[in-house]
C-alpha cells in the first residue's frame, strides 16, 4: 500500500538522521550532555520529525543506538545510510545534523572532523555545500538556510492540500497545479522540474503523515501574516479553478487553512472574491 510504504520510508529516513547525529556525538569516545541537547533540539526544529511524540523520540534514539552497536564496521553503517537517504536533499540534511552535533561546543575534535569528512565522501556532499553548512552552524543559524528550503515549496503544498481535498490527485491535476503556481511572479525562479518536485514531495508528505500534521508544518514554516495570506490566496485560486465553486471538501480545507493561519473573516472574504 502506498501509505504504508511512505510511512515506512519516513521512519527509516528519520532513524538514519538520528544515527548520523549519534555517530557524530560518539566520534571522540564519549557523548556529552551538550551533544545530546543539540541532537534533541535539532530534531524538534526539523519538520521531518513533526508530530513525533517524546516517547517515540526516546524509542528512536534507543533503537538507533542499538543498531549502531550491532554494525560490523563503519562502511556497513554508511551503506545503510545511503539506502535510507537516497536523495541529495536528505543527505545534505544528514550531514548538517551531524555537523551541528560536532560543533555543538563551538569546536570540533580531530575525530569529529574526520568523521564529517567520511560522511561528506560517503553521501556525496560537495566542498561548497560543506562550507555553506558549516558557516550557518557556526553563525547559530537554522539548517533551513543552508539546505535552501524555499517558501515556494510550502506554498505548493498548500495548493496540493486543496487539489487533493477529495482524496485523489490525478496526474493531470498535478500538472495543472504546477502550471498554476508557476505562473505567479512569486515563483519566477522556480523551473518546471523543480515545481514538479515540490508537488511530488507535498503529495508524498500528505500520504505519509496526514492532513492534521501537514497543517502543523504549514503553520511552522509560514510564520508571517503576509506569507499566510499569500498561501491562502493560492489555495483559493486552486479551489476556484475553471470558474467552479469550491466543493464541500475544498471548502473544508479552506476553513482549516483559515483557522491554522489565523486569518480574519474579512481577509478571507476578500481573497475569495478576488479568486
N, C-alpha and C positions, 0 to 999 in steps of 0.2 A: 504494500500500500504506500502511495506517495507520502502521506503524512507521517507514517511510521518511519520511513526511510529518512525523511527530513529531520525528524526529531532525533533519530539515531546519529545522523551526521552532525547535528548541533552538539549533542552530548560528547561525541568523540573529539570535535574541534575544541570545545571548552576544556576537556581533560588534557588535550595536548598543550593548550595555552597555560594551564596551571603547571604542567610538568616542566615547561621551559623555565618558568619562574622558580620552581623548586630546585631545578638543576643549578640555576644561577645562584640561588641562596646557599647551596651546598658546595659551591665550587672551591671555596677556601677551607673546607673541612668542618665548618660549623654554621649553623643557621641562627642569626641574631634576631632579637625581638624587633629591631627596626626593619629588617628584611621581611619578616612575616607581616608586619604592619603595612609595608609598602605593597606586598602581594595582595593583601586583602583590600587595600584602598584602590588599587588598580582594577581589581575585579569589580568592586562596587561601582566605579565610574564608567565602566565599559558597557555599552548596550548589548554586547554579545551575552552578558550574564544577567541581563534584565529579567526580573521575576524569580531569580534563584533564591530560595529561602535559606536562612542561616544554617539550618541543619543539613540542607542539601550541599551547601558550600563546604561545610566541615567534612561531609562524607566524600566529596570530590577531592579535597586535599588529601585525605587519608588514603583513598584508593589510588590516587596518583603517586603518592609516596611509596605505596606497596608495589605498584607496577614498576617504578624505577629500581626498587631494591631487588626485583627478580630478574632484571635485564642482565644479559651476559656481559655486554660491553656498551660503550657509548655509541658505536656505529649501529647497533641494533636499535637503540633509542632513536637515533637520528633518522633511520629508515622508517620507523613507525611514525615519527613526526611528519615526514614528507608525505606519507599516505594520508594522514588525518588532516593535513593542512595542504590541500592540493593546489590552491590558488595563491597568487603572489600577495594579494592584499592580506590574507590571514598569516602568511609567512612574515610579512613586514610587521604585522601586529605582534606576532610571537617574539620576534627579535626586539621590538620596542619594549615589550613587557619584561623580557629577560634583562635588557639594559637598565630598565627602571629599578629593578631589584639590585643589580650590580652597583649602580651609582646611588643607592638609597642613602649612603652616608657621605655623599658628595665626592667619593673617590672609589675607584675600583682596584682590587688587588691584581697582581700579575696573573693569578689563577683565573680570576673572573674575566679579565681581558682576554686571556687565552680561550676561554670557553665561548665568549662572544664572537671571537674570530672563527671558531669552529662552527657556531650557529650560522654566521654570515655565509661561510662557504657551503654548508650543507643545505641552506634554504635559498641560496641564490640572491642574496641581498648585495646591491652594488655599493661601492665606496661612497658615492654621493648620497645614497639613501641612508647609509650608516651615519655619515656626518650630520645629516639633517635631523635624524632621530636623536643623536647624542646632544646636539645643540638645544633641541627642545627640552629634553630631560634635564640637562644642566641648568637651563633657564627656568625650570619649575613649571613648564607649560604642559598642556594636555597632549596626549598622543594623537588626538584628532588633528592637531596642527601638522604633525609630521606625516601622518598617514593620508592626508589630503581627503578627508571625509567631507564632501561638499554638502551644503544645504540642499542643493538640487536633488540629491538622492532622496532626502526626506520629503521634499515636495512631490517627487514622483510617487513615493509610497502613499501619500495622502490620496492621490488620484487613483492609485490601484485599489485602495480600500473602497472607493465609491464604485469603480467599474466592476469590482468583484462582489458587490453587495448581495447579488442573488446566489452567490456560492460558485459561480462559474466565470472563468476568464478565458474566452476563446482566443486563438492566435490572432484572428482579425481584429478583435477588440484590443489586444495588446499593441498591435501596430497602430491602430487609431489613437490609442493613448499616447504612444511615443510621439506621433506627429503633432498631437495637441499640445503637449507640454514643450516640445522642441521649438514650436513656433513663437513662444513667448520670449520677449527680449531678455528675460531673466536667464534663459538657457543658451544665450548666443555662443558660449564657448563649449557647449556640450555637443559632441559629434553624435550622429545617429547610432553608431555602435555602442558608444558609452550610454546613451539614453536607453537602448535596449537592455544593456547590462543592469542599469538601475531598476528597470521594470522587473527583470527576471529575479534580481535579488529581493525585491519587495514581495513578489509572489511567493518565493520560497520561504521568506520570513513569516508571511501571513499563514501559510500552510503549516509551518512547523510550530509557531508559537501562539497563534490565535489572535483574534481581534483585540481583546482587552489589553494584552501585553503589548501589542504593537502601538496601541494608543498611548500607553505609558512612554514608549520610546519616542513617539512624536512630541509629547509634552516635554520630555527631557532634552530633545535636540533642538526644538523650535522654541527658543526662550523669550524672544522679544515679541511685543504685541504686533509690530509690523510684519514679522515673519509669520505669525499665526494668521493674521488677516490674509496675507498672500496665499498661504496654504489653503485656507477655506475658500478663497476666490477660485483657485484652480480646481478644487473639488467640486464647487458649484458648476463650473463650466462643463465638467465631465457629466454631472448629473443632468444638465440641460442640453447635452449634445444632440444635434439633429432637430432641435426645436421641440423636443419632447419634455413633458413634465416629469420630474423625478418619480420613480416608482416608490412604493411604500418602503421597500428595503433601502433604497438610496436616501430617502428622507430620514430614515432611522440613523444611517451612518452620518448624515449631515448634522443631525441633532446631537449625536455623540461627539462629533468633532467640535461643535459649538461649546458643549459643556467642558470638553477636555481642554480647549484653548481659552475658555473664559471669555467668550465674545458676547457682546451685548446684543439684544434682540434687534435694535435699530441698525447695528452694523451688518448683521446677518440679512435683514430685510433689504438693505441697500445692495449688497452683493448679489442677492437673489434676483433683484430687479435688473441689475446690470447684465446678468447671465442670460 
